[in-house]
Structures are given as C-alpha cells and as structure tokens.
Amino acid sequence: MAGPLEGVRVLEFTEIIAGPVGGMFLADFGADVIKIEPPWGDPWRSTSPGQAGGPNESRGFIAVNRGKRSIRVDLTKPAGKGVVHKLVEDADVIVLNHRPDVPAKLGIDYETLSAINPRIIYCEVTAYGRMGPNRELPGYDVIVQAMTGMMTSEGHDVDGLPRSVNVSPVSDMAAGYAIMMSVSAALYYR
C-alpha cells in the first residue's frame, strides 16, 4: 500500500501482539514488512484456528499481521541464518519483541545485523528492558496491566480480585504505537 513509508523494508521478528502491531502500523504507512517466523509459525496463528483465514490463520493473527508478507525460517540452522543475513543487506529496519537473551542466540542481535548493514534501524521491544531483576521474563499484556496497577484502577473485579481491561490488549497496542513512532522518527533522522 502506498504511504509515507513506501520504499522502506522492515524485517519483523515478532510474535503474539505487541511487536506485530508495530509492524502492522508500519505496513499501514506503506512499508514493505516481511514477518520472519520460526518453522512452526507465530503461536498467535493457532488461537481459535479455522475461524478466519484457514487452519493456520486465526482472527487474532490476521488482525495484527495485515499488510505483511511472511516467511518461516529456522534461525537455529546456518542456512536459516544465511537467508536472514541476505535479507538484512537490503533492509532498513529490524523489529523484534523477544526476551533480551534470544536475539544473540538466533544471530539477529544488533551487533550481528549492523555488521551486515550499518544503516539498519534496530527496534527491540522487551517486556522489562535489558537490566533489572525481571529482564529475562516474558511479558504479556495482562501481566503488564497487573504490575502497573491498571487492573485495579478500572474498578472491575471478580470475587474481589482485579480483572484485566478487556477492551483490547491496551499495553500491547501502546507498545505497537511506540514501535511505529520510534521507527518513523529514526527513519526521519537517518
């Protein structure tokens, strides 16, 4: 789709909601987004399978991955790393949302990819950052809602226990907006 990011190529190494939402917004703005999935695919594909685009495309998956192309690559194998490293040569942006220890294990860390393409913009989203006691923990919207007090601020509870805000995955959507805005600003600056 034509837009202000037309001609920008994004390689997206994301799963579930937060990272894919950022890639979706970049695609909405015209970027060519290539979602790189593990051999088994993004786990979000199989939530409520068969209800939307077939057995491997749930409504939730389609909702946050529109406008993208995708490829499944085994990054634990040299051939898989080779495919990705070739794609990085012509990419403008990398978007990831893994625990901080994962990119280096898979060869998609900033140091590795910027050595291939020094102009790369690298946008990494982690649940709790790279430092601190929770840095290695996975993060999900409902956990962030609980940790930040968002659940209790809504005043909804079940049997006295806070309940998540169910309008949308609020924290994940906010992370997606932050990805899109940060990448757009970095592209403008570059």
Secondary structure, 3 states (H helix, E strand, C coil): CCCCCCCCEEEEECCCCHHHHHHHHHHHCCCEEEEEECCCCCHHHHCCCCCCCCCCCCHHHHHHHCCEEEEECCCCCHHHHHHHHHHHHCCCEEEECCCCCHHHHHCCCHHHHHHHCCCCEEEECCCCCCCCCCCCCCCCHHHHHHHHCHHHHCCCEECCEECCCCCCCHHHHHHHHHHHHHHHHHHHHC
